Amino acid sequence: MLKGLGDIGNLMRLQKDMKGAQKRIMGATREGTSPNGMVKAVMNGEYRLMGISIDPDYLKGVLPRDLEAMIVAATNDAVDQIKEFYVSEMQKLTGGLDIPGLGAFLK
């Protein structure tokens, strides 16, 4: 009659672990960098852009379209890093168990 209580305990522990992972992910920040290293973008675990920094020397004579491309590249790099962190946290939580659709969701 009490056999199922172990399963309930496991579910409660998993729920607690999930909340902890969610908190770590939401509190995380990652910095993306443009290919030329002159632009950096900081993003948090909620995929909110927290800041952009641009090397002042790069601003001297750079064409607007080139600057825009570097901002996009740095931002995309930050997004990729947050996604990788998310996958890493989920793999820790699931013990590496392959969750159908998780990879596709993050692409």
DRENLO-790233 format. One record per atom (N, C-alpha, C): atom name; residue number from 1; residue in one letter; z, x, y negated. Coordinates in steps of 0.2 Angstrom, whole numbers, plus 2048, in hexadecimal, padded with zeros to 3 digits. Layout:
CA  NUM  a  Z  X  Y
...
! end
This chain:
N  1  m  800  804  806
CA  1  m  800  800  800
C  1  m  800  804  7FA
N  2  l  803  80A  7FA
CA  2  l  804  80E  7F4
C  2  l  7FE  814  7F4
N  3  k  7FA  814  7F9
CA  3  k  7F5  819  7FA
C  3  k  7F1  81A  7F4
N  4  g  7EF  814  7F0
CA  4  g  7EB  815  7EA
C  4  g  7EE  818  7E4
N  5  l  7F4  819  7E4
CA  5  l  7F8  81B  7DE
C  5  l  7F6  822  7DD
N  6  g  7F4  826  7E2
CA  6  g  7F2  82D  7E1
C  6  g  7EB  82D  7DD
N  7  d  7E7  828  7DE
CA  7  d  7E1  827  7DB
C  7  d  7E2  826  7D3
N  8  i  7E7  821  7D2
CA  8  i  7E8  81F  7CB
C  8  i  7EB  825  7C8
N  9  g  7EF  829  7CB
CA  9  g  7F2  82F  7C8
C  9  g  7EC  834  7C6
N  10  n  7E7  835  7CA
CA  10  n  7E2  839  7C9
C  10  n  7DE  836  7C3
N  11  l  7DD  830  7C3
CA  11  l  7D9  82D  7BD
C  11  l  7DD  82E  7B7
N  12  m  7E3  82D  7B7
CA  12  m  7E7  82E  7B1
C  12  m  7E7  835  7AE
N  13  r  7E7  83A  7B3
CA  13  r  7E7  841  7B1
C  13  r  7E0  842  7AE
N  14  l  7DA  83F  7B1
CA  14  l  7D4  840  7AF
C  14  l  7D3  83E  7A8
N  15  q  7D6  838  7A7
CA  15  q  7D6  835  7A0
C  15  q  7D9  839  79B
N  16  k  7DF  83C  79D
CA  16  k  7E2  841  798
C  16  k  7DE  847  797
N  17  d  7DB  84A  79C
CA  17  d  7D7  84F  79B
C  17  d  7D1  84E  797
N  18  m  7CE  848  798
CA  18  m  7C8  846  794
C  18  m  7CA  846  78D
N  19  k  7D0  843  78B
CA  19  k  7D2  842  784
C  19  k  7D3  849  781
N  20  g  7D5  84E  785
CA  20  g  7D6  855  783
C  20  g  7D0  858  782
N  21  a  7CB  857  786
CA  21  a  7C4  85A  785
C  21  a  7C1  857  77F
N  22  q  7C2  851  77E
CA  22  q  7BF  84D  778
C  22  q  7C2  850  772
N  23  k  7C8  851  772
CA  23  k  7CB  854  76C
C  23  k  7C9  85B  76B
N  24  r  7C8  85F  770
CA  24  r  7C6  866  76F
C  24  r  7BF  866  76C
N  25  i  7BA  862  76F
CA  25  i  7B3  861  76D
C  25  i  7B3  85F  766
N  26  m  7B7  85A  764
CA  26  m  7B6  857  75D
C  26  m  7B9  85C  758
N  27  g  7BE  860  75A
CA  27  g  7C1  865  756
C  27  g  7BD  86C  755
N  28  a  7B8  86D  759
CA  28  a  7B4  873  75A
C  28  a  7B0  873  754
N  29  t  7AE  87A  752
CA  29  t  7A9  87B  74D
C  29  t  7A5  881  750
N  30  r  79F  881  74F
CA  30  r  79A  886  751
C  30  r  796  888  74B
N  31  e  794  88E  74B
CA  31  e  78F  891  745
C  31  e  789  892  748
N  32  g  784  88F  746
CA  32  g  77D  891  748
C  32  g  77A  896  743
N  33  t  775  89A  745
CA  33  t  772  89F  741
C  33  t  76A  89E  741
N  34  s  767  89F  73B
CA  34  s  760  89F  73B
C  34  s  75D  8A6  73F
N  35  p  757  8A5  741
CA  35  p  754  8AB  744
C  35  p  755  8B2  740
N  36  n  754  8B1  73A
CA  36  n  754  8B7  735
C  36  n  75C  8B9  734
N  37  g  760  8B5  736
CA  37  g  768  8B7  734
C  37  g  76A  8B5  72D
N  38  m  766  8B3  729
CA  38  m  767  8B2  722
C  38  m  76A  8AB  720
N  39  v  76A  8A6  725
CA  39  v  76D  89F  724
C  39  v  771  89E  72A
N  40  k  777  89B  728
CA  40  k  77C  899  72D
C  40  k  77E  892  72C
N  41  a  77F  88E  731
CA  41  a  781  887  731
C  41  a  787  886  735
N  42  v  78C  883  732
CA  42  v  792  881  736
C  42  v  792  87A  738
N  43  m  793  878  73E
CA  43  m  793  871  740
C  43  m  799  870  744
N  44  n  79C  86A  744
CA  44  n  7A2  868  748
C  44  n  7A0  864  74E
N  45  g  7A5  863  753
CA  45  g  7A3  85F  759
C  45  g  7A1  858  758
N  46  e  7A1  856  752
CA  46  e  79F  84F  751
C  46  e  797  84F  74E
N  47  y  794  855  74F
CA  47  y  78E  856  74D
C  47  y  78D  855  745
N  48  r  792  857  741
CA  48  r  792  856  73A
C  48  r  791  85D  737
N  49  l  78C  85E  733
CA  49  l  78B  864  730
C  49  l  791  866  72B
N  50  m  794  86B  72C
CA  50  m  79A  86D  728
C  50  m  798  871  722
N  51  g  793  875  723
CA  51  g  791  87A  71D
C  51  g  78B  87E  71F
N  52  i  788  880  71A
CA  52  i  782  885  71A
C  52  i  784  88B  716
N  53  s  783  891  718
CA  53  s  783  897  714
C  53  s  77D  89A  715
N  54  i  77B  89D  70F
CA  54  i  774  8A1  70E
C  54  i  776  8A7  70B
N  55  d  773  8AD  70E
CA  55  d  774  8B3  70B
C  55  d  771  8B3  704
N  56  p  774  8B5  6FF
CA  56  p  772  8B5  6F8
C  56  p  76B  8BA  6F8
N  57  d  76B  8BF  6FB
CA  57  d  765  8C3  6FB
C  57  d  75F  8C0  6FD
N  58  y  760  8BB  702
CA  58  y  75A  8B8  705
C  58  y  757  8B3  700
N  59  l  75B  8B0  6FB
CA  59  l  759  8AC  6F6
C  59  l  754  8AF  6F1
N  60  k  754  8B5  6F1
CA  60  k  750  8B9  6EC
C  60  k  749  8B9  6EF
N  61  g  745  8B4  6EC
CA  61  g  73E  8B4  6EE
C  61  g  73C  8B1  6F4
N  62  v  741  8AD  6F7
CA  62  v  73F  8A9  6FD
C  62  v  73B  8A3  6FB
N  63  l  736  8A1  6FF
CA  63  l  733  89B  6FE
C  63  l  737  895  700
N  64  p  737  88F  6FC
CA  64  p  73B  88A  6FE
C  64  p  739  887  705
N  65  r  733  887  708
CA  65  r  732  885  70F
C  65  r  735  88A  714
N  66  d  735  890  712
CA  66  d  738  895  717
C  66  d  740  894  717
N  67  l  743  893  711
CA  67  l  74A  892  711
C  67  l  74B  88B  715
N  68  e  747  886  714
CA  68  e  748  880  718
C  68  e  748  881  71F
N  69  a  743  885  721
CA  69  a  742  886  728
C  69  a  748  88A  72B
N  70  m  74B  88E  728
CA  70  m  751  892  72A
C  70  m  757  88E  72A
N  71  i  758  889  725
CA  71  i  75D  884  725
C  71  i  75D  880  72C
N  72  v  757  87E  72D
CA  72  v  756  879  733
C  72  v  757  87D  739
N  73  a  755  883  73A
CA  73  a  756  888  740
C  73  a  75E  889  741
N  74  a  761  88B  73B
CA  74  a  768  88C  73C
C  74  a  76C  886  73E
N  75  t  76A  880  73B
CA  75  t  76D  87A  73D
C  75  t  76C  878  744
N  76  n  766  879  747
CA  76  n  764  877  74E
C  76  n  768  87C  752
N  77  d  769  882  750
CA  77  d  76D  887  754
C  77  d  774  885  755
N  78  a  777  882  74F
CA  78  a  77E  880  750
C  78  a  77E  879  754
N  79  v  779  875  754
CA  79  v  779  86F  758
C  79  v  779  871  760
N  80  d  775  876  761
CA  80  d  774  879  768
C  80  d  77B  87C  76A
N  81  q  77E  87F  766
CA  81  q  785  882  768
C  81  q  78A  87D  769
N  82  i  78A  878  765
CA  82  i  78F  872  766
C  82  i  78D  86F  76D
N  83  k  787  86E  76E
CA  83  k  785  86B  775
C  83  k  787  86F  77B
N  84  e  786  876  77A
CA  84  e  788  87A  77F
C  84  e  790  87A  780
N  85  f  794  879  77B
CA  85  f  79B  879  77B
C  85  f  79D  872  77F
N  86  y  79A  86D  77D
CA  86  y  79B  867  780
C  86  y  79A  867  788
N  87  v  794  86A  78A
CA  87  v  793  86A  791
C  87  v  798  86F  794
N  88  s  79A  874  791
CA  88  s  79F  878  794
C  88  s  7A6  875  795
N  89  e  7A8  871  790
CA  89  e  7AE  86D  791
C  89  e  7AD  868  796
N  90  m  7A8  865  797
CA  90  m  7A7  85F  79C
C  90  m  7A7  863  7A3
N  91  q  7A4  868  7A3
CA  91  q  7A4  86C  7AA
C  91  q  7AB  86E  7AC
N  92  k  7AF  870  7A7
CA  92  k  7B6  872  7A9
C  92  k  7B9  86C  7AB
N  93  l  7B8  866  7A8
CA  93  l  7BC  860  7AA
C  93  l  7B9  85D  7B1
N  94  t  7B3  85E  7B2
CA  94  t  7B0  85B  7B8
C  94  t  7B0  860  7BE
N  95  g  7B2  866  7BD
CA  95  g  7B2  86B  7C2
C  95  g  7AB  86D  7C4
N  96  g  7A6  86D  7BF
CA  96  g  79F  86F  7C0
C  96  g  79B  869  7C3
N  97  l  79E  863  7C4
CA  97  l  79B  85E  7C7
C  97  l  795  85C  7C3
N  98  d  78F  85B  7C6
CA  98  d  789  859  7C2
C  98  d  78A  852  7C1
N  99  i  78A  850  7BA
CA  99  i  78A  849  7B8
C  99  i  783  847  7B6
N  100  p  780  842  7BA
CA  100  p  779  840  7B8
C  100  p  779  83E  7B1
N  101  g  773  840  7AE
CA  101  g  772  83E  7A7
C  101  g  775  842  7A2
N  102  l  77A  846  7A4
CA  102  l  77E  84A  79E
C  102  l  779  84F  79B
N  103  g  775  853  7A0
CA  103  g  771  858  79D
C  103  g  76B  855  799
N  104  a  768  84F  79B
CA  104  a  763  84C  797
C  104  a  766  849  790
N  105  f  76C  847  790
CA  105  f  76F  844  78A
C  105  f  770  84A  785
N  106  l  771  850  787
CA  106  l  772  856  782
C  106  l  76C  859  780
N  107  k  766  857  783
CA  107  k  760  85B  781
C  107  k  75D  858  77B
! end
